[in-house]
Amino acid sequence: MNYDKLMAFNIPDVQQDFSELDTIRYAISVGIGQNQLDPWQLQFVDESNGPQVIPSFCTVLGHPGFWLGDPGTTVNATKLVHAAQEIRIENPIPSSGTVIGKTKITDIVDKGSNKGAFLYLEKKLTDKISGKLLATEKRTIMLRGDGGYNGPSGNIPPLPPNPSGPALPSIRIQTRPEQALLYRLNGDPNPLHIDPKVAQKAGFDKPILHGLCTFGIACQSLLQTIFNDDPTRFSSMSARFSAPVFPGDTILIEAWENGSFQATAIEREKIVLSNGYVTSK
């Protein structure tokens, strides 16, 4: 990896039109609608009532796609891992409209030639018509094949607070066998999530669920617990992707009064989201 070339790489801005159908599709893809008798769930999938928008929807809007696959970045694109995610809602995201996503590299942290490097990205999502900033999204990408480069190293952000206070009621979400097939319709066609041969080359027995799908599942669950069913109270959410989820896994989302949370794949007893933390307005 060439540090200077990567830092100077121009990530194209993305203008995206989206409809209520896209908003509903996203909600279903992160587990909403399993109980069609639940009015709370129906608000996210019924266009006659909005529909209401799940805050994590911002992760699939204005996304620049797999730009790291461009040889001009100089990174080893076959050894990338989405390591962590953070979102902050600045203004309410509409259920349809046109947005512009501006993504930039904010830092690179060298972990050494045997470990790789952390690439830190920031996306600003704005409404094209009003010019309002809707959301700020931060992604951490682990460049497993690019540690030990010739260049400066940044600083790793501090970890969020540990769980404290009473534990809140936990929620279990049963992911569906075809969950990854549905989620990829949001604009993430990575073959790792659909092609068994690609998954095996990456070291998995079968295709895995998108990390951002797990993030969205946790988000909609936390709206029910920490935010008392009120999406308008949501301010920010962050988590580390600590292990993959396989479609069909049952995910247990546990949260605490101070905003900490984690998600576990119950059947395999694997924590899949760690260092989770949310804040409210």
C-alpha positions as CSV (number, residue, x, y, z in Angstrom):
1,M,0.0,0.0,0.0
2,N,1.2,3.5,-0.8
3,Y,0.1,5.8,2.0
4,D,0.2,9.0,0.0
5,K,-1.7,7.7,-3.0
6,L,-4.4,6.2,-0.8
7,M,-4.8,9.4,1.3
8,A,-5.1,11.4,-1.9
9,F,-7.5,9.0,-3.7
10,N,-10.6,10.9,-4.8
11,I,-13.7,8.9,-3.7
12,P,-16.6,10.0,-6.0
13,D,-19.6,11.7,-4.6
14,V,-22.8,9.7,-5.0
15,Q,-26.2,11.2,-5.8
16,Q,-29.0,8.7,-5.1
17,D,-32.8,8.9,-5.6
18,F,-34.7,6.6,-3.3
19,S,-38.4,5.8,-2.8
20,E,-40.7,4.6,-0.1
21,L,-40.2,1.1,-1.6
22,D,-36.5,1.3,-0.9
23,T,-37.2,2.4,2.7
24,I,-39.6,-0.5,3.2
25,R,-37.2,-3.0,1.5
26,Y,-34.5,-2.0,3.9
27,A,-36.7,-2.4,6.9
28,I,-37.7,-5.9,5.9
29,S,-34.1,-6.8,5.1
30,V,-33.1,-6.1,8.8
31,G,-35.9,-8.2,10.3
32,I,-38.9,-5.9,10.5
33,G,-42.2,-7.5,9.6
34,Q,-41.7,-10.9,11.2
35,N,-44.8,-10.1,13.3
36,Q,-47.4,-8.5,11.0
37,L,-49.7,-8.1,14.0
38,D,-47.3,-5.7,15.7
39,P,-48.3,-2.1,15.0
40,W,-44.8,-0.9,16.0
41,Q,-43.2,-3.0,13.2
42,L,-45.9,-2.1,10.7
43,Q,-45.0,1.6,10.9
44,F,-41.7,0.8,9.0
45,V,-43.3,-1.2,6.2
46,D,-46.7,0.5,5.6
47,E,-46.4,3.4,3.1
48,S,-49.8,4.7,4.2
49,N,-48.3,5.6,7.6
50,G,-45.0,7.2,6.3
51,P,-43.3,4.8,6.4
52,Q,-41.1,5.5,9.5
53,V,-37.4,5.3,8.8
54,I,-34.9,3.0,10.7
55,P,-31.9,5.2,11.5
56,S,-29.4,2.7,10.1
57,F,-31.0,3.2,6.7
58,C,-28.4,5.9,6.2
59,T,-25.7,3.3,5.8
60,V,-27.0,2.2,2.4
61,L,-27.8,5.7,1.1
62,G,-25.1,7.6,-0.9
63,H,-22.7,4.8,-0.5
64,P,-19.7,5.0,-3.0
65,G,-19.6,1.2,-3.6
66,F,-16.5,-0.9,-3.8
67,W,-14.1,2.0,-4.6
68,L,-11.3,0.2,-2.7
69,G,-11.2,-2.3,-5.6
70,D,-9.7,0.5,-7.8
71,P,-6.0,-0.3,-8.4
72,G,-5.3,3.4,-7.8
73,T,-5.9,3.0,-4.1
74,T,-2.9,0.6,-4.0
75,V,-4.5,-1.6,-1.3
76,N,-4.9,-5.3,-1.3
77,A,-8.6,-5.4,-2.1
78,T,-8.9,-9.2,-1.5
79,K,-8.1,-8.8,2.2
80,L,-10.6,-6.2,3.4
81,V,-12.8,-6.6,6.5
82,H,-15.4,-4.1,7.7
83,A,-14.2,-3.8,11.3
84,A,-16.5,-1.2,12.9
85,Q,-19.4,1.2,12.2
86,E,-20.8,4.4,13.6
87,I,-23.8,6.5,12.6
88,R,-25.1,9.9,13.8
89,I,-28.4,11.2,12.8
90,E,-28.2,15.0,12.3
91,N,-31.7,15.6,10.9
92,P,-34.7,13.3,10.2
93,I,-34.1,11.1,7.2
94,P,-37.1,11.2,4.8
95,S,-38.8,8.1,3.5
96,S,-38.1,9.2,-0.1
97,G,-36.1,11.8,-1.8
98,T,-32.6,12.5,-3.3
99,V,-29.4,12.5,-1.2
100,I,-25.8,13.2,-1.8
101,G,-23.1,11.1,-0.1
102,K,-19.6,12.6,0.3
103,T,-17.1,10.0,1.6
104,K,-13.5,10.8,2.6
105,I,-10.6,9.1,4.3
106,T,-9.9,10.6,7.7
107,D,-7.0,8.5,9.0
108,I,-4.9,5.3,8.6
109,V,-3.5,3.4,11.6
110,D,-0.6,1.0,11.0
111,K,-0.9,-2.2,13.1
112,G,2.2,-3.8,11.6
113,S,3.1,-6.0,8.7
114,N,1.7,-9.1,10.4
115,K,-1.6,-7.5,11.4
116,G,-2.6,-4.9,8.8
117,A,-3.9,-1.4,9.0
118,F,-7.1,0.4,10.0
119,L,-8.6,2.7,7.4
120,Y,-11.0,5.3,8.8
121,L,-13.7,6.7,6.5
122,E,-16.4,9.4,7.0
123,K,-19.5,9.9,4.9
124,K,-21.7,13.0,5.1
125,L,-25.2,12.4,3.8
126,T,-27.1,15.5,2.8
127,D,-30.6,16.2,1.3
128,K,-30.2,17.5,-2.2
129,I,-33.2,19.8,-2.1
130,S,-32.8,21.4,1.3
131,G,-29.0,21.0,1.7
132,K,-29.5,19.8,5.2
133,L,-27.0,17.4,6.7
134,L,-29.0,14.2,7.4
135,A,-26.4,11.8,8.8
136,T,-22.7,11.4,9.5
137,E,-21.4,7.9,9.0
138,K,-18.0,6.5,10.0
139,R,-16.6,3.2,8.9
140,T,-13.4,1.4,10.0
141,I,-12.0,-1.0,7.4
142,M,-9.3,-3.5,8.3
143,L,-6.7,-3.7,5.5
144,R,-5.4,-7.1,6.5
145,G,-2.7,-7.2,3.7
146,D,-1.4,-3.6,4.0
147,G,0.2,-3.2,7.4
148,G,3.8,-2.1,7.7
149,Y,3.6,0.5,5.0
150,N,6.0,3.4,4.6
151,G,4.1,6.3,6.0
152,P,2.8,7.9,9.2
153,S,0.3,6.2,11.5
154,G,-2.7,7.9,13.1
155,N,-4.4,7.2,16.4
156,I,-7.0,4.6,17.3
157,P,-10.2,6.3,18.7
158,P,-11.0,5.5,22.3
159,L,-13.4,2.7,23.1
160,P,-17.0,3.5,24.3
161,P,-18.0,3.1,28.0
162,N,-18.5,-0.5,29.3
163,P,-22.0,-1.7,30.2
164,S,-23.3,-0.2,33.5
165,G,-26.6,0.2,35.2
166,P,-29.5,-2.3,34.9
167,A,-29.7,-4.6,32.0
168,L,-32.7,-3.9,29.7
169,P,-35.0,-6.6,28.3
170,S,-33.1,-8.5,25.6
171,I,-34.5,-9.2,22.1
172,R,-34.0,-12.3,19.9
173,I,-34.2,-12.0,16.2
174,Q,-34.3,-15.1,14.1
175,T,-32.5,-14.3,10.8
176,R,-33.9,-16.0,7.8
177,P,-31.9,-18.5,5.5
178,E,-32.4,-16.0,2.6
179,Q,-31.6,-12.9,4.7
180,A,-28.4,-12.1,2.8
181,L,-30.2,-12.4,-0.5
182,L,-32.7,-9.9,0.6
183,Y,-30.2,-7.5,2.2
184,R,-28.0,-7.3,-0.9
185,L,-30.9,-5.7,-2.8
186,N,-30.0,-2.5,-0.8
187,G,-27.0,-2.1,-3.1
188,D,-24.4,-4.4,-1.7
189,P,-23.8,-7.2,-4.2
190,N,-20.5,-8.5,-2.6
191,P,-20.3,-12.2,-3.7
192,L,-19.1,-13.1,-0.3
193,H,-22.8,-13.0,0.8
194,I,-24.2,-15.2,-2.0
195,D,-21.5,-17.3,-3.7
196,P,-20.5,-20.4,-1.7
197,K,-17.2,-20.7,-3.7
198,V,-16.2,-17.1,-2.9
199,A,-17.1,-17.6,0.8
200,Q,-15.0,-20.7,1.0
201,K,-12.0,-18.9,-0.6
202,A,-12.4,-16.3,2.2
203,G,-12.3,-19.0,4.8
204,F,-16.0,-19.5,5.5
205,D,-18.0,-22.7,5.2
206,K,-20.8,-20.8,3.5
207,P,-21.9,-17.2,2.6
208,I,-22.1,-14.9,5.6
209,L,-24.6,-12.2,6.4
210,H,-23.6,-8.6,5.7
211,G,-22.1,-6.9,8.8
212,L,-24.3,-3.9,8.1
213,C,-27.4,-6.2,8.1
214,T,-26.4,-7.3,11.6
215,F,-25.9,-3.7,12.5
216,G,-29.4,-2.8,11.2
217,I,-31.0,-5.7,13.1
218,A,-29.4,-4.4,16.3
219,C,-30.5,-0.9,15.5
220,Q,-34.2,-1.8,15.1
221,S,-34.0,-3.9,18.3
222,L,-32.5,-1.1,20.3
223,L,-35.2,1.3,19.2
224,Q,-37.6,-1.0,21.1
225,T,-35.5,-1.2,24.3
226,I,-33.2,1.8,24.9
227,F,-35.4,4.2,23.0
228,N,-38.8,2.9,24.3
229,D,-40.2,2.4,20.8
230,D,-39.5,6.0,19.8
231,P,-37.2,6.3,16.8
232,T,-37.2,10.1,17.1
233,R,-35.1,9.9,20.3
234,F,-32.2,8.1,18.4
235,S,-29.0,10.1,18.1
236,S,-26.0,7.8,17.4
237,M,-24.9,4.2,17.4
238,S,-21.6,2.5,17.1
239,A,-20.3,-1.1,17.3
240,R,-17.4,-3.3,16.3
241,F,-17.9,-6.4,14.1
242,S,-16.3,-9.1,16.2
243,A,-17.5,-12.2,14.4
244,P,-19.6,-13.1,11.3
245,V,-23.3,-14.0,11.3
246,F,-24.6,-16.8,9.1
247,P,-28.1,-16.5,7.6
248,G,-30.4,-18.6,9.9
249,D,-28.5,-17.6,13.1
250,T,-30.6,-16.4,16.0
251,I,-29.2,-13.1,17.3
252,L,-29.6,-12.0,20.9
253,I,-29.3,-8.2,21.4
254,E,-28.6,-7.2,25.0
255,A,-28.5,-3.6,26.2
256,W,-27.8,-1.7,29.3
257,E,-29.2,1.5,30.8
258,N,-26.1,3.6,30.0
259,G,-26.5,2.9,26.2
260,S,-24.1,-0.1,25.9
261,F,-25.1,-3.1,23.9
262,Q,-23.8,-6.3,22.3
263,A,-25.2,-8.9,19.9
264,T,-24.6,-12.7,20.1
265,A,-25.2,-15.5,17.7
266,I,-26.8,-17.8,20.2
267,E,-26.4,-21.2,18.5
268,R,-22.6,-20.7,18.1
269,E,-22.2,-18.6,21.4
270,K,-20.3,-16.0,19.4
271,I,-20.4,-12.3,20.2
272,V,-20.9,-10.7,16.7
273,L,-21.3,-7.1,17.7
274,S,-19.1,-5.8,20.5
275,N,-18.3,-2.4,22.1
276,G,-21.8,-1.3,21.1
277,Y,-23.0,2.1,22.3
278,V,-25.9,4.4,21.5
279,T,-26.9,7.9,22.5
280,S,-30.3,9.6,22.6
281,K,-31.5,13.1,21.9
